[in-house]
């Protein structure tokens, strides 16, 4: 499943589909940011 910037997909680690940068969300209310490394907006869940 693909998650996008602004989504609240829940706790976990998300990998940018463009550069592989990992973003960690520590609670269920956290929003995915634009990728800090490349500004891409799509992620897949790692865990």
Secondary structure as UniProt FT lines:
FT   STRAND          3..4
FT   TURN            5..6
FT   STRAND          12..16
FT   TURN            17..19
FT   STRAND          22..25
FT   TURN            28..29
FT   TURN            36..38
FT   STRAND          42..45
//
